Amino acid sequence: MDLFDAAASGAERESPLAARMRPRTLDEYIGQDHIVGKGRLLRRAIAADRLSSVIFYGPPGTGKTTLARVIANHTKSNFVTLNAVLTGVQHIRDAIAHADEQRKLYDRRTILFVDEVHRWNKSQQDALLPWVENGTIILVGATTENPFFEVNKALVSRSRVFQLFPLTEEDLARAAQAALSDKERGYGKWKVEFEDGALEHLIGTANGDARSLLNALELAVETTPERWAPQENPCVPPEGSRIYISRETAEESIQKKVVLYDRDGDYHYDIISAFIKSLRGRDPDAAMYWMARMLAAGEDPHFIFRRMLISACEDTGLADPHALGIVESCAAAFDRIGLPEGRFMLTQAALYLATCPKSNSTLCFFDALKSVAEEDAEVPNHLKDASRDAEELGHGKGYLYPHAYKDHWTAQQYLPDNLSGRVFYNPSGQGYEKSIRDEVLGRRELQIAAMLENAEQTDEALFWQQRTESDKTNTLRSVRDLLTAKAGLSANSRSLVVGADDALLVWELNRKTPDGFTVGLCRSEQGMQVLSQYTATLEDMHRPAIVLMPSLMSKSESLSRALKQKVFEDTLFDRIFYRNPVASFADIEELKKELAVLRPLAAKGARILIAQKIPRAAQRLSSLLQNLYAHDKKNAALIASIEKTENEFYADRSNPLFSWDGQTIKQALENADTNGGSAGSMASGADFSLTLTVHDFCEKRKISPQEIARWFDEKNSAYGKFLAEKTESETVQAFRTLFEQTAERYTFDWYSSVAFFTLTC
């Protein structure tokens, strides 16, 4: 015997009795005569080495893993073992690659034994399926769960399922006698005798589980002598010694056998599973019990720490970001201290995990991973590396540097175009995540709003929207907050958002009215799609209803058609919201018609709230420079010249963008005939009051050269074209140059104006 054989032999002697006594051949295999008895199909297939894919199904201790080992000893095929608990898709791919190589080079089959096969997820099982189908791999699966429910149907259909039953008392008696008589692996060196009924008691309480019986037998035999050291030379107790097992000892062994389990068997994984589930379920008492079971059985503490580190991220996650650090610190301290005092570190880590808040939001990574497999998405141009090809290809163009904005954040698109609006991460309402939930959701909703706001705009309308607004993110947030404040919402308010495509109001209203009802009417399919994706991440009872308005007709007709859908049956709304329904003077008349259509849905005392940006009040470029160059006569004269032209431009009433303001809309609504008579019939014949307030917003804004070029474009910009027509080209060019030079050095105070209307029924 060489050094390695001696080491292997010593390791085998130190293994639990159940592991040492595993049958090596079919003749040694005990029980399950209905499938491996002489003449049975499975026995013949194993003996002839002609096995096809099989799944062994039965309770713990019935011989599933043992039968697989017997197959390994009989076959000439390449035999590979995996445990479903410890292996991922990459392990499977490695096994498949090895099997494919064996088949191509040596025409040799591969038998893959997968213990706990039901614990594999669908992607792991799917990875194996084609190789089972083409015969590269013969699957031998073992499971304690019904494979017809827990295993991929395609795998089950390509495998023979053999059910293993608990062993009979006769089978268990044979297993006990085999252990007592085997001189190499069992206790054949000693004269083990039992008091009447003692062995029968062990057999009877094993409940058909051979491993349980052998664990109890091991305890009974090895704890009876004063000292047990069979590895010594001579062995202790000496060979031929009498070991007498009383019934009392047998009963005590049954009580103590809970601490013994075979690390390769079901109990090992069942107990660690019970431990992790106790942590997940925040039961510190159960966690202590299962951890004590493992430590008493000699489990490696590093294995327990490894599973707790995983749990700290998978089950606790961002509900308590400190959990990972605490478990890691305990693990590091354990490495310095060791056993037995190291059990305090294990206990502290386990108790922390069992008592801290829980969130599994980190599983969102796997949703993202699935999208990676399904989508081959291009990096948006503004996110590409600007250090290479920036000038030729425009890489990085349009990127907004978050640190240049308030709170070091601004809304912009970070996902690829075809994934815009997709939601992977949803913060839970637990612990730390609860404190960041509203902020995370609010930023996401502002990003969606900023992204969708431009979706259906014409080029000219988009131009003036960009000119009217300052820092889009802060403007959107301020408009949203003012609207909801003016609405005077209660927890049970019923709210309708007309033109909800930008998502600015729907989510905020849904959060502020948890006992009410929120409906969003979308005018575009893109808005509907993005809102529906986000809505799907919410709980059923807390989802707003999202409805798509028909297209190819007037806005009022589209609204009337949409309101016939089932969601509006027998529903009255306490609050109705609009944002920017007017883009030109003609839209004011259409707004009056829409309000008439909505009248029957307004509850008594309802409020209709409208936020409308006013293009006529857009920021003048000349005013941005006036104070800076007030004492520079030459530049002041240049700025004054441009100011005069700008005022003419905004005063042009023939331009439908500038022929109206907040007062124009107010007068039109007050004079509206929405019910064949006076204006006072907005809601079921009741009078309504109308108030108008105008709010100005001032934000810090850094203006890019691209924006300046777009504004002064004589072909595509109405503003640039007007300047070119009304002002000498030298003057326009001089002002543009001055503006560009100033914009490089300054961040401007940029003003915008929004009119807020409140109609109270």
N, C-alpha and C positions, 0 to 999 in steps of 0.2 A: 504494500500500500504506500503510495507516495504522499507528499505533503498535502496536495490538494484533495486527494481521496480521504485523508484523515480529517481534514477540515470539514469536508462535506459530510462525513460520517458523524462527526461531532455535532454539526448543526442539525442533522436529522434526529440524533438522540435527544437534543434539547427542544425539539418541536413538540407540540401537544400530541397526545396519544392519538387523537382523531386524525391528525395529519400523517403520523407515522404509519397508521394502519390502513391507509387508503389502499384498496385492491389494485393490483398491478395487472391482472389478467382477468379474462371473463370467468375463469373457474373460481377465482377468489371473490368475485363480485357477489354480494349477498342481496337477495330480494329482487323485486320487480320481475318475477318469473314470467309475467304476462307479456313482456317485451324482449327479455334477454334469456329466457329459459331455453333449454336445448330444443332445437328445431324451429325456434321463433325467427321471424324475418330479420329483425334487427341484429340478432346474434349471428345469423348467417352472413349478413352484409358486412359486419365488423370482421368476422373471421376470414372472409374472402377479400377483404380490403376493397369492397365495391360500394362504399357508402355514398348515398346521395344526401342532399341538404336535409337536416333534421332540426327540430326544436324540442328540447326536453322541458316539460312543464310540470311543476310539482312544488310542494311546500319545502321549507328548509330541512336539510338532513336526510333527504330521500335518495341521494346519490347522483344528482345531475352532474356536478363537477367531477365526481369520481368516475362516472361512466365516460365522460370526455377524456379523462386521463387514460382509461383503459383503451379507448380508441387510439389515442396517441401511441400507446405501447404496441398496438397491433399493426398500425398502418405503415406502409413504406412511403406514403405521401409526405410532402412537406407539411408540418403541423405548426400552426401559429396560434398563440393565445392572446386575447385581448380582454380587458375588463371594461365594460361599458361605462362604469362610473369614472374611470381614470383616463379614458382615451377620448380624443377629439377627432375631427374630420381628417386632420393631417396624419394621425396615426393610422387611420384606415387607408388613406392614400398610399402611405409607405408600405403597408401590408399588401395592398393591391399591386403596387409596382414590383414588389419582391415575388409575388405569386405569378405575375405575368412573365417575369424573367425566368422563373423556374419552369414554366410551361414552354416557353420559346426555346430555351437552351437545353433543357433536359427532358422535355415532354413529361414533366412531373406535376401531378396535381397538388393543390394546396388545400388543406383542411383548416378553416379558420374557426376556432372556438371562441365564442363571445359569451362570457358570463354576464348575467344581469342584462340580457339583450334588451329588455323592455325599458331600460333606463336611457337608451339612445334616443335622441330627438329625431325628428323627421328627416332633417338634412343629412344626419349621419347614416341613417338607414337607407336613404335614397342614394348615397354615394356608393353603397355596396351592391345595390340591386342589379345594375347591368352586368357586373362580374359574376354574380350568382347565375344570372340568366345564360351567359355564354359558357359556363362551366369552368371558368378560370379558378373560381373559388367554390369549395364545398362548405357550406355554412353548417356549423353545429352551434346552436344557440341554447342557452339555459336561462330559464325565467321562473320566478315564483308567481308571476301574474298571468292571467289568461291571455295567451298570445293572440287570440282572435279579437281581443279588444285593445291590447297594449302594443302590439307589434304591427309594423307596416303590412297592410293586407297583401301587397304584392310579394313581400318576402314570405309571408305565411302560405300563400298559394303555391309557391315554388318549393315548399319544404313539407316533409312529413312531420306531423306533431305527435309526439309520444308523451302520454301523461304518466307521471310517476306518483305512486301513492305512498302514504306513510307505511313504514315497515311493520310487519306483524310481530307479535311477541316471539314467535319461533325464529324469525329472521334476526331479531335483536339478540336473542339468546346465542345464536350462532356467531354473531359479531363479537359478543362478550367473550365467548369461549375462544375465538380466534385470537383475541388480544391477550387472554390469560395464558395461552399455550405457545405463542410466538416468542422464541428466545431472542431474536434480533430486534424486533420492533416493539414487542409487547412485554409481558411479565412472565414468560416461560422459564426464566432462570430461578424463580422463587415459587414456593408452594403457597399459592393464594387460596385461602379457604373462606367460605362464607357461612355465617350463622343462617339457620333455616329462615327463609323468607327475605334475607338481605339482598341477594342478587335479584330475586324476583321483584323486590320493591324498586330497585334501580330500573329494571326493564319496564315495569308497569308505569312508572312516572315519566319515562322518556317520551311517551306519546308518539311512538313510531319514528322518532328522530334518532338515527344512529350516532350522529355527532354529539347530541345531548347525552346519550347513554355513555359514550366513551369519555366525555368530559367528566361526568360524575364518577365513573369507574376510576379514572386517573386520580381524582381527588381522594377517593376512598383508599386506594392502594398506597399512594405516595405520602399521605399524611398520617398513616397508621404507624409506621416505624418511627422511632425517635429521631432518626436522621436518614435522609434519602439522598444518596450521592452515587448513582449507578455508573457515572463516568470515571470514578476513581479506580485505581488498581492497587489492591483488590476492591471490588465494588462494595458499596454500603447500601443496604445490608448485604451480608455475604450470600453467594449463590446457594440455593437450596434452603434458605431460611424460610420459616413459616410466617406468613402474614395473614392474620385472622381479621376478617371484616365483620363487625357486629352489625346488627340491624340499625342500632343507633348511629353508628358511623355512616352507614348507607344513607340514612335520613338526613344527616348533616351534610353529606356530599351533595344531595339533591338541592339543599338550600344554598350551598356555596357554588354550585356549578355555573351560576350566572356570571361569575367573573372570568370563566374560561371561554374563549372563542378562537376559532381558527382564522388567522388573518387572511387566508385565501378564500374563506367561505362566506356564506350569506350573512352570518351574524356580524362579522366585521363591518360590512357596509350598512347593515340594518341599524347597528348601534350608532355609528357616526351619523347616519341619516337622522336617527331620532334626536341626537344631540343638536345638529344644525337646525332641525325643525323646531326644537325647543327654544333655541336662540331667536329664530325668526318669529316664533309665537310669543316671545317675551315672557317665558316661564322660567325664572331663575332656579326654582326648585328642581324641575325636571332636567334642566341643563346640568346642574350639579350632580344629579344621580347618574345620568348617562356618561358624563365625563369620569366620574368615579369608577363606573363599570369598565371603561376603557383603560384607565390607569392601573386598576387592580389586575387587569388581564395582561399588563405588560405592553400596552400600546405605546408606540413611539410618540413622545410629546411633540416632536417636530411635525408629525402628521396632523396632530390636533391643532397646533398653531397655524399650519398651512390652511386648514379648512376654516379656521376663524378669520384669517386674513382675507380669504375669499368672501366669507359672510359679511365682513365689515364693509366691503364694497358692493356686494350683490344685494344684501338684505337690509343693510343700514344706510349705506350710500350717503347722499348729501343731506339726509335728515339729521345726521350728526357727522360732519366732516372730521371731527376729532377721533372717531372710532378707529379708523385705520392706524393713526399715529399711536394710539394707546395700545392696540394689540401688537403693533410692531415693537413698541418700547418694551412691552412685557416679554415678547419673544427674545429680544436682544438681552434683556436682564436674565432670562432663563439660561441663555447660552453662557452667561458669566457665572451663574449660581449653580445650575445643575440640580439633580434630584438629591435628597427629597424636598429641600426647601423651595425648589423651583415650582412646586405645586401651587405656591401662593401666587406666582405670576400667571399660571394657567387659570387659577380661580378668578383673579382680578379681571383678566381679559374676558373670560366667559360671562362673569356677572355684569360687566359693563355692556357687552353685546346683548345680554338678555334683558336689560332694563332701559336701553336707550331707544329713542324714536326710530321708526323703520320706514324705509322707502326703497323700492326696487327700480327707481327711475333710471339707474345705470344700464338697465336692459335695453334702453333706447339705442344703444350702439348696434345691437343686432338688427334693429329695424333699418338703421342706416346702412349696415352691411348688406342687407337684402336689396336695398335700392342700388347699391354699387353693382351688385350682380345683375340687376335688371336694366340699369341705365348706364350708358356710356356718355357721360356729360362733359361738356367743354367748360374750362375755367372761364368765368366772365372776364371780359377784356380789362375792366378797371381793377381786377384783382391780380392780374398777371404781373410778373416781375418787371418793373419799369427800368431796371438797370441794363436790360438787354433789349434791343429792338424797339425802344420806346418811340423814337422818332419815326422810324420806317413803318412800324406796324401798329402804333398807337397803344402799346402795352402800358397799362397803368393809367391811361387817360380817363379822367372822370372820377378817380378815387377820392373819397372824402376822408381826410385825416381826422379820426375821432378826437384827438387831443386838442384840435383847434376849435372845438365846439363846447357848449355848456355841458357840464357834467361829464366831459370827455367821451361823449357819445353822440352819434347822429344816425338817423335811419338810412341805410343803403342796403342794396342786395348783396348777400354773401353766398347764397346757394346758386348753383347753375340755373340757367333760364328754365329748363324743363322740370326743375324741382322747386321752383319758387313757390312759397307758401306751404311746402311740406313741413310737417311737425314731427320731430323725433323725440324731443325731450319735453316732458310735462312734469314740472315740479309738484311734489306731493304737498299735502297740507300738514306735514309732520315736521317738528323740530326746526332746524335751520332752514329747510326748504320752505316752510310756512312763512318765514320772515322775508324771503326773497321772491315768493311766488307772484305777488302782485306786480313787482318791478319787472320780473322776467316776462310775464304775460303782457304787461303794458308795453314794453319795448318791442316785443314780437308783433303786437297788434299795430303799433305805430309804423313798424317796418312794412307790414302788409298794407297798411293804409297808404303809405308813401309810394309803394310799388304799384298799387292798383289805381291810384288817383289819376295817373296819366294814361291808363290803358285805352280809354275810348275818346281821348281828346283829339281835336284837330290840331294841326301844326300851329295855327295862329292862336287858338285858345290855350294851347300848352305854353306858348311863348308868354302870353300875358299872365298865365298862372304863375310862371316862374318869376316874372317881373313883379307881380303883386305880392308874392310871399317872400319872407326873409328866410331864416333858418327853418326849413320845412318841418322838421321834427318838433321844435318848440312851438311853432304856430299851430300845428295839428293838435298838440297836447293842450294848448291854451284854449283853442276853440272847443275841443271836447269837454274840458272841465267847465267852461262857462255855460255850455249848453246843458249839461247835466245839473249844474247848480241852479240855473233858471227853471229847470223842469220841476224841481222840488219833489224828487222821487221818494217813494216809500218802498219798503221791502216787497210789497205785493203789487206794485205798479205793473200795468200791462202796456208794453211799448211797441210801436211800429216805426221802423226806420225805412223811409222811402229813398231808394238809391243807396242801398247799403254796400255797394260794390267795394268801396274803399275800406270797409271793416272798421272804420274809426269809432263808430258808436256802438255797434252790436255787442261787442264783448264787454265794454264798460257797463252798458245797461244790463246785460245779463248778470254781471257780478253784483251790481248794486240792487238788483231786484230778485233775490234768490227765491222768493215765494210768489213771484209774478210770472209774466210770460213775455218773451221778446221775439219779435218777428222781423226779419230783414228781407226787403224786396230788392232784388238785384236787377239791374238793367242789362248786364253783359254776362255772357257765358263764362268768361274768364273769372269775373268776380264771384259768380256762383260756384265755380269749381274750387277756387281757393278757400272761400268761406266754408264750403262743405267739407273740405279736407280737414280744416281746423276744427269744425264742429264735431267731426267724428272722434276727436280725441277726448271729448267731454262725456260725462256720464249721461245716460239717456234722459233722466229726469231733469237735467240741468242744461240741456242743449237748446239754443235758440232755433226757431224754425226759419229756414232759408228758402225763399221762393223766387223763381226766375220769372221776370215779366216778359211777355211775348214781345217780339220785335216786329219791324216792318209796319208800324202804324204810329199814330201820334202818341205822345206820352200819356195823355189822359185816357185814350182808348186802351193803351197797353195796361195802364193801372186798373182800369175797369175790368178788363179780362182777367187779370191776375187775382183780383179780389173775389172772384167766383170760385176759387179753389177751396177745398174742404177745410183747410186750416183756419179760414175766416168765418166759418159757419158759427153763428151764435156767439161771436166774440166782439166785444167792444174794447176800445183802447183808451187808456187814461192819458197817454202821451204819444204824440206823433212827431217825428223828427225829419227835417230836411237839411241837407248841406249843399250849398251852391247849386240850387235848382235852375238859376238864371245865368245864361251865358251871353244872351243878347236881348234886346228889347222885346223881340217876338216871344221869348220864353215866359215873359210876365203873364201874358194872356193864357198860355198853356198851364202855368202854375195855378191860376184862378180856376181853371176847369178841373185840375187834379184835386184841389181842395173841395170842390163841389162833389166829386166822386167819393171822397173820403168822409164827407159829412155823416152818412149813416153809421159809420164805424166809430165815431167819437162818442165816448161815454159822457154823461152829465158831469160838467166841471172839467172836461178834458182840456189839455193844452196842446197847441200845435206850435212847435219851435223850429225856427228857420235861421240858419247861419249862412250869410251870403257875402262873399268877398266882392269888393267894389273896384273894378279895373280903373275907373275914373280917378280913384284916389291912390293909384300906384305910385311908388317911390320915383321921384324925378332924379335923374342922374346928376343934373346940374346942382341940385341942392346938397348932394353929397360932398361937393367940392367947395361950396360957397364959404363956409367958415374957415376952411384950410387956407384959402387964397384971398381972404378979405383984404389984406394989406398989400397984395400984389396987383397993381393997377392993370397991367397987361392981361394977366390971367383972369382977374375979376371981370374985365370987360368981355373977354371971351366967354366966360361962364354965363354972364348976363344975357349975351346974345343967344346962347343955346337955351337958356331958361325961357326966353320969350317964345322961341319956336316950340319948345315942349308944351308950354301952356296952350298954345294954339292947337297943338296935336290933341291934347286931352279935352279941349273944349269943342272939338268937332262933333256936333250932334248928328251928323250924317253917318258917322261910324256907329254901327249897332252895339259895339262894345262900350261906348262912352255916352250913349244917349239916355242913360238912366243912372240912378243911384238909389240909396236906401229910401229916400222920401218918395221917389217915383213908384217903387214897389208898394210902399205903405198906402199911398193914395189910391193905387189900382185895387188893392185888396179891400180898402174901406168902401170903394164904390162898386165892388163886385156884386153881380146879381147871380147868386149861386143856386137860387131855388125859385126862379121865375119871379122874383120880387126884389126886396131890399137885401142889403148885404148882411143883415143880422140874422142869418139862418144857417150858420155853418154847421150846427149840430142839432139835429132833430127839432128845428124850429126855434131853438133858444138863441138869444142874442149873444154876441161875442164881443170881447174887448181886444184891442190891438195896441201893443206897445212896441216902440222901436228904440233901440239903443245902439250906438256905434262905438266900437272899441278899437283903439289903435294899438298896434303891437310894435315894439322896438326890439330888435335882436342884433347881435354882433354878426357881421357877415364878411367873409373873405371872398372876393370876387375873382374868378379865374380868367385868364386870357381867352379861353374858349367861349365863356359867357359874353364877354365884351365883343368878340368877333361876331357872335350870333346877333347881338342887339344892333350892331351897326351894319349888318348885311343889307345892302340896298335891294336885293332881289327877293329874299325870303322873309324879311322883317318889315312890317308896316311902319315901325318906328324909324328904322334906318332909311326906308324909302322916303318918308315924309321929311326927314332932315335933309336928305339929298336934294329934294325938290324945293325946299323953302330956304335953304342956307347955302352959301357958297362952299364949294368942296374944300377950299383951303381952311375955312373955319371949322368945318366938320372934322377934317383930318387933324387939325391942331387940337381940338377938344378931345378927340379919341386918344391921341398920343399922350396928352396930359392925364387923361383918365387912366390909361394903362400904366403910366409911370407911378401914379398915386396909388393905384390898386396893388402894386407890388410891395408898397411900404406900409399900407394901412389896412386895418380892419374897420369897416364902416358900420355906423348905426343905421340900420335899414328899417324903414317904417312900412307898415301895411295896415289896411283898414278893413274891418269886417262888421257888417250890420247884423244885428240879432233881432228877430221878430218873435213876439210871443202873442199868440192868439188864444184867449181863454174863453171856452164855450160856457 
